[in-house]
């Protein structure tokens, strides 16, 4: 056995992150580690790679018990991880980040090219690099040292389909070379296609090991949730745009919006009661679109209107003031990690006060409690948001604007890296917001979400809107063709066109 973890336990105060977790990985195996948010997956990975010390249990590498007390010690033992959030120091350039981890430069550069990131400048500061590209750089840094066991925590969650496929190809190459990979993902389609076995965690315990064969996906879901589940077609909560009054004015109008060289003359309307999806491959201008609408960047051209009135934003507070609020895919951008759940959700309430005076704590508490209950946020560790699971942290970012009664919500990949159950809760919440009259602009890297949640899909390619599809025809093959710039009805009209994709079994009721 290449790597074994036996009876691993980890407590954070009264919260048991791991109770009795076990894992075994053989040489040349891609082994999935799956479970709902809060099940203990990330904690186990951090213990295996020296980021967190276990309270009990043992770790064996090639049959020998090892004490892995730091990431450097784990690296010397052949274990290297890529965590959910990029581990590069934001204020350092890429070259300095490589020196920090003693990563050889040439293998890193070679891997970066193979993984599809072009024109890399090692002098570029990490914080200036988009999240998806930053994750690829973090992945390349891990591959460059040639680990025996590569641990990937939601590696494809922030990536568009083209970059995600390159990551999966690299994982297959690791297996072919006799190396092993521990692969954490909430995308069961990926797990089924890529992995040999899957260890399932629930509430900090290992509840089963599944060999990937026919019916494995259903077995994994049952083990994760503790009971059989039914799949949903996405039709039960759908509300089409056609049901909106024809004369209703758009809540948000974007006309010929341009941002630098990346976004060019984008136009669309978003109505009250609508969830409008945005679909794009990496670097097609979606980051710039959401940055402009949320006040993070100033457009270089075009007009934004909210409720018929032209607006300009010099700061995110300007966008919030007119009702446009932003839920980023990187939850660390939105949360005060060392503050409580209540304080994070209540943060917007301080902005409207025009005079000094005491905050109405009873009113604040009531609104926060309502939002917490509505999203079923686990508040056992509410002393600090950083102690919550990734899914619960993301729900806090959404709950903040629910409590503030925001009328237009800009969601950038809000279900990235969260489990099936939490995805379902956020899907239902977005539909509920629409039913109550709010507007939602939703960018998602998971194409299966579009038909489940959205009324329409706006496809951006090369910085421009190339198609707008109603939900009933916005299946994954149609979205992929449009995202690659192919006209409707074209089946593989380009050598770069991807094959038709099967439905994503990770989308469940």
N, C-alpha and C positions, 0 to 999 in steps of 0.2 A: 504494500500500500504506500502510495507516495505521501499523502497527507491525511491525518486523522485528528478529529477533535472529539473528545469524549466527555460527556457530563458537564459541559461548560455552563457556568452560572455567572451572572452579573446583575448587581442591584444598584440603582441610583436612589438612595434614600428608601422611601416606601415603595418605589416602583421597581418591579422585577423585569428587567429587559430580557434576560435569559434565565431560564429555570433549569433545564436539563437538555441542552442542545448538543447534538452529535452530528458529525459529518465525516464521510470518508471519500477520498478521491484517488483514483488509480492513474498510473501514467498514461498519457495519450488520451485523456478523457475530457470532454466538455460536460461539466456537471452543473445543472441548474440549482439555484437556491431560491426558493419561492415561499411566499407567505403574504398575508395581508399587512398593511402598514401597522407598525408597532409589534410585529411578530418577532423581531429581533435579528433580521437579516443583516442590516448594516452594522449592528453592534458585534455580531459574530465575525464579520469581515474585519472590523477594526481590531478585534482581539487577535485574529489570526495574523494580522500584519503589524502588530505592535503599537497601534494607535491608542488602544484601551487595554488596561490590565484586567484579567478575569478574576473573579472572587474564588472560584473553584473549578475543578475539571483539569484536563490535561490535553496537550497538543503533541502529536508525534509526527516527525518528518522522516520518512523512510524507516519507520519502525523505532526510531530513537526519540525519547522524550526531549523536548526542547523548550526553553524559556525564551520567548520572543517578547522582549520588553520595550522595543522601540522599532520604528519603521526601518532604521538602518540595520538593526539586527535581523529583521524579517528579510530585508533585501539580501543580506549575506547568506541567509538560509535558502534563498531562491524564491521567496514569496513577495510579489509586488502587486499593489492594488491601484485601481483607478476608482476613486470615490464618486458619489453622485454629483458633488460640486467640485469643479476644478481645483486642484491643490497648488496651482502656481501662485506665487506671491504677486498680487495685483500691481504693486508699485515698482516692480523690477522688470527689466526687459527679459526676453526669452533666453538669451545667452546666460544671464545671471541666474535664472531659474535652473538651467541645466547644471551650472557649476554647484549650486546648492545640493543637488542630489547626485553629484559625480556621474552625470549621464554623458556618455560619449557623444560628441556632436555629430559626426558623420552618419552613424547608424540612425540617429534621431532624424536628421534631415532626409535620409533615404526613406524612412518610414512615413514621414510627413508627405512626401511626394506621392508615395504609393497609396496613401489614404485620401488623396484628392484635395489637399490644401495647397494651392499654387502661390507662388511669389511670396514665400515666407521671408520676412526680414527679422533676423535674430536680434536686432536692436529695438524692435517694437516692444512697447510696454504692454504687459499682459492685460491691463484693464481696458486697453483700447481695442482689443480683439473680441469679435462677437462670440457669444457663448458656445455655439455649435463648433466653431473653429477652435476655440480654447479647449473644448473637450477632446477634439482630435489631437491637439498638441499634447495634452496630458496622457492620452492613450499611446501616442508615439514615444513619449518619454519612457513609459513603462516597457514597451516592446524593445526599445533600444538596448536595454540591459540584459535581454535574453533570459527572463525568469523561468524557473521550472514550473511554477504555478502562478498564473495571472488571474487576479480576482477583479471582476468587472461589476461595479454596482450601478445598474441602470445606465449602461454605457450608451445605448441607442436612444434613450428617452428624449434627449434634447436635439436629436439629429433628424434632418429630412431623409427621405427614402434613399437618395443616392449615396449620401455619406454613411447611412446605417448599413447599407449593403457592403460597402468597403470594409467596415468594421467586422461584419460577419465573415467576410472572406479572410480577413487577417486571423480571426479566431480559428477558422478551419485550417489555416496554414500552421498555426501553433499545434493543433492536434496532429496534423500530418507529420510534424517534426518530432513527435513523441512527447511534447510538452502538454501540460494540462491547464484547463481554464475553469474557474468557478464563475458562473454567469448568473447574475441577478437581473431579472426582467419581469415586468408585469404583462408583457406581450406573449401570450401563450403560443401564438403562431410562430414566433421566433424560437421559443423553447422547443416546440415540437420539431421544427425543421433542423435545429442546430445541435441540440443536446443529446447525450447518451442516457443520462439518468437525471432525476430531480429529487432533491431533498426538500421536504415541505415542513416549514415551521408554523406553529400556531401558538400565540400567547407565550412565546419564549421557549417552547419545547419542540423537539423533532417529533412529528406525528406520522411520518411515513417517508419511504423512499420509493419512487416510481420509475420503472424502466419505460423509456419513451417508445411506445408502440401504439397500436390502434386502441383508442379509448382512453389514452393517458391523460388528455386534457381534462376530460370530465372527472377523472379520479383526482387530479391535482386540485381542481376547483372545490370538490367535495371536502378534501382534506383541509384546504385553506379556510373554508368558511364553516366547516363543521357540520354541514348538511347539504343535500343535493340542491342545486339551483336550476332555474329555468332560464333559457336564453330569451332575449327580447328582440323583436324586430325593429324596435324604435318607433313603431307607428302609434303606440298608445298615447303618447304625450305630444305628438306632432301637431303643429298649428301652421298651416300654410300661409304664405303672404297673401294669397288670393282672398283670404277671409278678412283682410284689413280693408277699411273703407277706401274706395278709390280716391276720394277727395282728401284723404288724410295727408297733412303735410309731413314730410320726413322729420324725424327727430334730429338726425345728423345728415348733413349734405357735404360731400367732398367733391370739389370741382377742379379738375386739372392740377391736382396736387403733385408737386415735385419736391424732392429732398436730395440735394446734391446730385451726383451722377447715378445713384442707385434706384431712385423712384422717379418715374417720369409720367406726368399728366394722368394721374389716377383719378377716376371719378366714380362715385357710387352714392346711393341713398340708403339710409338705415332708418326704418320706421319704428315707432313705439309698438311693442308687442312682438318684435322680430328678433330672431337669432340669425345673424349673418355670418357665415363661415368665411375664413380667408385661408386659401391653400396655396402653398408655394414651396419650391425646393430651396435649399440653403442659398442665401445671398441674393435673392431675387427682389429685395426691396421691402419685405414684410417688416423687418426690424425698424426701418426708417419710417414706414407708415405709422406704426404704433407709437414710435418716439415723437413724431410730429403731433399726433392726435392727443397725446398725454402731456404735451408741453415740455418734453425732454429735449427736443430739437426744433429749431425754427425752419419752416419750409423755405425753399428757394423760389417757389412759385405756387400759384393756385389759391383757392379760397376754401375755408372751412366755415360752415354755418351750423349753428345749434338753434333749433326751434325757429328757423328762418332768419336768424340774426348772424351777420358775419362776425367772427371772433378771431383774435390773434393771441397767442400764448407766448409769454416771455419766461414762464416758469410753470412747473406742474401745478402749483397752487391756482394759477389762472384757469387751467382746465377743470380742476376740481370745483372751482367756484361756479362754473356754468354747467356742472353736472356730469362731466366726463371723468371717470375714475379708472385707474389702471391696476390690473392684477397681473404681475409679471410671472413668467415661468420660473425664474430664479427667486424663490421665496426669501432668500437672504437679503435681496434688494428691498423688500417691502416690510420686513419685520425688525423690531428691536429685540434681538435674540435673548438679551439678559433681563428683559422685562416680562411681566406676567401676561397671561392670556387677556385678562380684563383690560389692562393698560393698552395692549396692542389694538384690541377691537375698539376701544373708546378714543383712540388717538384723533380721529377726525372731528370729534365733538368739540375740541378746544378751538378749532379754527374759526367758527362763526361768531365767537364772542366779540362784541364790539366795545364792551366796557369791562373793567376789572371787577371781580367779585367772585364769590364762592361758586363752585360747580354744583349743580343739582345732582348730588350723588345718587339719590334714590331713582331719579329718572335715568341717569346713566346706567346704573346697575340693572334696571329693568330692561333697557334696550340691549345691553350686552347679554344678559341671561337669555333673552328671546333668541338672539342670534346663535348663541352656543347650543341651545336646545334644538333649534331649527336645523343646524348642520351636524348635530350629534358629535360635537368636539369632545375628545377625551381630555378632561381637565385635571386628571390626577396629579400631573406634574406642572400645574399652572404657575408655580413659583417662577419658572423661567420657560419661555417659549422654546428655547433651544433644547429642552429635555423632551419635547413632544416628538412623535414620529413625523416623518416628512409629510405624510398625508394630512395629519392633523395641523401641521404648520400651514399647509396650503389652504386648508379650510378656514384658518384664522384670517388669512389675507382676504378671502371672499367674505367672511362674516363681518369684517370691518365695514364693508360698503353696504351690506345688508342692513346693519344697524343704523347706518347713516342715510338710508333710503335713497341711494344714488339712482338716477334715472337712466344713465347710459354707462354700461360697464364694458371696458376694453380688456379682454382676457387673452393673454399671450401664452398659449400652451399650458393652461392651468392644470391639466391632469398629467403633466410630465412626471414620471417617476413615482406615481402613486398606485395603490392596489385597486383591484377590481371593485371592491365594495365602495371605496371612497370615490372612485370614478363615477360609479352609479349615482352616488349622492350628489356630486357636483353636476352631473348631467341633469338630474331631476331639478336641482336648484335653478340652473340656467333656464330650463323650460318654465319653471314656476315664476321666475322673474318676468319672463316674456308674457305669460298669461296675465300677470298683474299690471302689465303696461310698460315695463322697463324695456330698454333696448340693449342688445348684447352684440358686440363685435368679437368674434372668436377665431383666433388663429390656432390651428392645431397641426401637429406633426403626425398625428395618428388619423389616417384618412377614414378609418371606420367610424370615427366620431361624427363625421359630417352628416350622414343620413340619420344618425341616432338623435342628434341635437338640433341641427340647423334647419332653417326654412329655405335658405339659398346658400350657394357657395360661390365666392368670388375667387377666381384663379389668377394669380399674378405670375408672369414669366418675364424675365429680363426687365423688371421694373415697371411693367405695364399690365393692365387688366386685359387678359386674352380671352376670357369667357366668364359668363355668369350662368350657373346651372341651378335649376330648381332641385330641391332635395330628392324628389322621386327618381331623378336620373343621375344623381351625383354619386354613383357607386365608385368603388376604388379604381377599377380600370379606367373609367371615364375621367376621374380626377387626375390620375397619373398621366394619361395622355395629354390632358390640358396643361398640367404642370411642366411637362417636357416641351410645351410649345407646339404640340401636334393638333391639327384641326379635328373637330368632332367627326367621329365615324372612322378615323384613320386607325387601323390596326397595325402597329409596328411599322409606321411609315418611315422610320429612321433607324439606322443601326444602333442608336443609343436608346431606343425606346424600350422600356421594361416590359416583361411579360405581364399578361393579365394576372391580377392577384386574387387569391381566394379570400372569402370573408375572414375577418380577424376574430378568432374564437375567444379573444380576451374580453370582448364586449359582451357582457352578460347582464341579466337582470339582477 
